Amino acid sequence: MLVHDIRNPLSGSMAAVSLLEMEPELTDGQRLLVGKALQCLEKQSEMLEDILATAAAQNGCLQLNKESFALGDCVREQVLLQEEVAAFRRITIDCQGLDGNWQVNNADRRLLAGHCNLLMNALKYAKSDSTINVWLGAPGAAPLLPAGCQQGPRDVHDHQ
């Protein structure tokens, strides 16, 4: 019953925004924002499902949706979801290595995508007019970082 009560308002919001997206009188800018709002609601729905999956895992009832996919595509999707926030805050997201051959086999893509909260945290704490570097590759082959940045564990508040 609780799961149903939690899902209903979100489903209603998604349906309302989907109907708004079909409105013929929207300007291109409004249509873009409505589309982005729908993407964010879909992401929120996925996050809710992740919370419910965590509860199911704790109760020994988790069912995974295992599939094979390109890790770069998964990361790229998360970056695209955050591009409006980045643009608003005048933050550049520089992606490297996403086109590499990093194939994930037999994994739940939705659960893996949930780990992209790192990007949201980077956007939250980055200064305006800065760059967030997203890199996918072997640890020893990381590209050189801009001057003033250090590799290894660090506090995100201390770096651009």
N, C-alpha and C positions, 0 to 999 in steps of 0.2 A: 504494500500500500504506500509506504514512504517513497519507494523508488518511483512509483507512478506519479505521486504528488510532486516530486522533484522534476521529473521529465516534462510534465504538462505545460508549465509556463514557458519553458524554453522552446518546446515544439510549437506553441502558439505564436511566439515571437518570430520563429523561423518562417512560419506560414504567412504571417502578416508582412514581413519584409519581402518574401518571395512574391506576394501579390503586388506590393509596391514596385518591385523591380519590373513588373509587366506593364506599369502605367505608361501610356504612350506620350504623355505630356512632359516627362522628365527631360531635363537638359542632359547633355553628355556628362557634365560634371556631377550632377545629381545621380545619374545612373551608375557612375563609377563609385560614388560613395555608398549607394545602396548595395551594390555588388560587394563592396568591401565589408559592409556591415553584415551581409549574409555570410560571407566567408568567416568572419569573426564569430558569428553565432554557431556556425558549423563546427568551428574549432572549440568553442565552449561546450558544445554537445559532446565532442570527442573527449574533452577533458572530464566531463561528467561521467562518461562511459569508463574512462580510466580509473576514476575514483571508485566506481562500482566494481570494476575488475579487481582493484586492490582489495576491496572488501571481500569479494568472492575468493581471491587467492588466500586471504587470511582464514577463510572458512573452508578451504580445500575444494572450492567449486569453480575455479577459474578455467574458462575455455579459451584457448588461444586461436587466433586466426592466422595460422602459419602460411607464409608465402615467400617467394623469392622476389627481390627488387633491387634496383640500383640505389645505393646509399646516397649518392650525389643528388638523385631526383628527390629523395626524401628531405634532404637538407634544403635543396632549392625551394621546395614547396613552403617550408617554414620561413625562409627568407622572404618569399613573395608575400606571405601573410603579414609581414612586418614592414613592408616597404613604405606604406602610407605614414606610419608612425615615424620612421626614419626621415622621410621627406619633410614632414612637419617640423621635426626637431633639427633639420639641416645636418643630418648624420649620413655619411656615406657607408654603405655596406660593401666591402670589397671581398668577393668570393674567388677562391682559387682551389683548383683540384676537384671541383664537383663533376667534371666530365671524365674523370678517371674511371678505371674499371673496378670499382669497389662494389662487388655484388654481395648482397646479403641473402643467405639461403635459410629457409625454414625458420623465419622469425615473424613476429607480429609487428607489422609496420606501424600501426596506430600507437602501440606502446613505445616503440623506439622514437617516434616523432614527438612524443611527450617529453623527451629529454631535451628538446630544443628550447626549453625555458632559459637556457644559457643565453640565447640571443635576446630574449625579452629582457633579461637582467642587464645585459650589455647596453641595450637601448635605454633602459631606465636610468642607468648611472653614467652614461657617456655624456660628455660636454657637447653642446651645439658646435657645429662646424668641425666635427672630428670624424674619424673613420674607424669602423669596426671591421677587423679582418677575420674572415671565416675561411678556414683552410681545412681540406680533407686530404689526408695522405699519411704515409708512414712517419712515425715520430722523429726519426733521425733525418728526415728529408724536409723538415719545415723550412719555409722561405725565411729570409732575414727579416727581422722585425724593424720597424722604423726606429730612428734614434730616440733614446729616452725610454724605450720599452724593454722589459726584461723577460726572458723565457723562464718557465718554471712557475711554481705556485706563487701567487701574488694576490693582493687585495685589489679588486676591480676599481675601487675608488681612487687609487693612486695613478691610474693610467688612462690614456685616451682610448 
